Amino acid sequence: MKRRVVVEIDLQALVRNYRKIAAHVKPMDVLCVLKANAYGLGVAAYAKALVEAGCTQFGVAEPYEALELLKVLKGRAGIEVQMLSSVLPDEIPEMVKAGVILPMTDLAEAKLVSAAAVKAKRTAKVHFKLDTGMGRLGILAKDALGTIRAVKALPGLDCEGIFSHCPMAYEPKDPFTAKQIKLFTSIVAACAKEGIRFKKVHMAASDAINNFPETAKAPFTLVRTGINLHGSFDPYGRKALKVEPVLTLKTRVAQVRELPAGTTLGYGRTWCLNAPAKVATISAGYADGLPLALTNRGFVFIGGRRCKIVGRISMDYTTVDVTDVPGVKAGDEVICFGKCGRDAITPDDWAALKGTHAYDIICSLGTRVQRVIKA
Ligand SMILES: Cc1ncc(COP(=O)(O)O)c(C=O)c1O
């Protein structure tokens, strides 16, 4: 029996996006961010396809994601998995044993990682995480040099990297981001003056890759990309990379009915037919990830045509005006987002209607949405 709602993942498009990003930032290395199960889409297929395409570095948010990724990529040589944000004290021994690259957010944490590495008779690779303006995690810029010096003196650590993150890089020429970059590079330069050099220096995520090309040049050596792999962007800013959508969300028609003028549709009776209409009820709702914000505003493709959503999105069903589409019947395919001939609806379009970003749309696809890999 087929699942009612599926998201098709075009792995060739994913690989083309990865290659475009890699070519754009060459000779920088590219770390692919596959946190939250590859933004909810299924880390195994993403990771394997990206490794085949030449990616060797991956970023995750927390330890279970790191272990899962290592399991998926077991036996592949030269793969590095990095926790990007923080590691909690009780997670450190297992992460060190697993060989996960860890973020260093303060000296206390570094001491725990050092002790765990010494105990396990291993060297733990670490990257200093500097807070240059994100205001979330990491070593404050004013403490950076002192902390780096102190951590460098600890045993069992390979301090191979230093990185930071930007909250506003979607704004081209944003002065705050420009200041962050200057601050970060000045710290890297001050370290170099003391003979402290890093193999990996990174700051750019998708936004900075698109809007701050200086973050893909020396002294940087690496960029981190997540949302662009899926073919989506932050809603603002320059979209320098010509990446393509990877995802198609599909469902099917549950019922088609001819309804008289005056009929109201769905909860809240937010839509009233002002003329007789043919309405298809499709088998997907907000539990599948269709934002309520599509109510009376969004579109889907049925029978090769763009059809308007009429009535409030409910948990499992959505009503669509198919008056002008001949022959629609129960079981017919519906493209919620994806390509239809020359037309397309993207997660970015939904994000615009919801007043959010594509991350929110992609990460909100429901658990009953089947992830289908198109190799
Ligand atoms: C530290 C860090 N680097 C990189 C990324 C990837 O960002 P994007 O998906 O915008 O490329 C994230 C995602 O939030 C992140 O937290």
The ligand as a Gaussian input file, in Angstrom:
#p B3LYP/6-31G(d) Opt

LIG

0 1
 C       27.327000      26.460000      13.344000
 C       26.552000      26.231000      12.090000
 N       27.216000      26.176000      10.918000
 C       26.569000      25.964000       9.757000
 C       25.212000      25.811000       9.707000
 C       24.553000      25.579000       8.380000
 O       23.754000      26.672000       8.048000
 P       23.011000      26.774000       6.638000
 O       21.994000      25.692000       6.632000
 O       22.419000      28.132000       6.688000
 O       24.031000      26.611000       5.595000
 C       24.483000      25.877000      10.887000
 C       23.024000      25.756000      10.835000
 O       22.264000      26.337000      11.590000
 C       25.161000      26.086000      12.108000
 O       24.507000      26.145000      13.275000

